[in-house]
Amino acid sequence: MGVTKIYSKSITEIPSETCRKIRYVFTDIDDTITSDGIISASAFEAIWQLYNAGIKIVPVTGRPAGWCDHIARMWPVEGIIGENGAFYYSYDRKTRKMNRIYLLSEETRLENQKKLIEIGKRIEQEVPGSKIAADQPFRISDLAIDYREDTGPLAKKEVQKICEIMREEGAKYKVSSIHINCWFGDYDKVECLKKFLEDKENKTLDDLLDRVVFIGDSPNDEPMFKELETTIAVANINNFLEELVYYPLYITQRQSGEGFKEAVEIILTKRS
């Protein structure tokens, strides 16, 4: 499972046998596939290279439901886990049907939204410079506070204050590379990943540990680093290492989208 910093290795050390077994690549999006807020041609090509190699790609993101609907339809992916594990979407291109699976009921989500609105108001009042994320209107299960995408970046103490407010309000929260997300509900990215695999493969995560790899970049990916056997982080994870308890097994030399491309190229080369 997750390992400490001292045992993190270069991605070049990933064994060929591990690469040949990979069936699923679960991956973060922001600052893992993207670089400075945009997907480069080479990073998007790396997604297609995985797809063409028969590897199933599943983005795992804090981004909203509205974005996830688009990505499930338009990208060469098996599905997408959104809002830090609140749901997964998968699109069947043969039947032209979107499958939307939520970990909480609609009634519970609506009640939670009311509480999240009040948390957002409190944060904007108490933390100068904080801002509700521009993609909030497209969310159904969480609140996203922008601290360095379209505002800031806010200082570390301000980020800590935002987290403190979320904690005081009884919400779960995670810090990504651009947002601080909070929600109500006993779920996270790993729980939704487990549900996805059970539905798609009729197997548990434990059954498929040697078939699954995760690629990420920030503290909100820590549940993956803890639970999965093969985990990779792009080099910008180094900005957050002091905040982590569980570390990725491998780290790329390059950052963001170039690091994602680097990991994919090494995996595909060693598979062959």
Helices and strands as residue ranges (DSSP letters): G 5-7, E 9-10, G 11-13, H 16-21, E 24-27, E 34-35, E 38-39, H 41-52, E 56-59, H 65-74, E 80-82, E 87-92, E 97-102, H 106-126, E 131-132, G 136-138, E 143-146, H 156-168, E 172-175, E 179-183, H 189-201, H 205-208, G 209-211, E 212-216, G 219-221, H 222-227, E 230-233, G 235-239, G 241-243, E 250-251, H 256-271
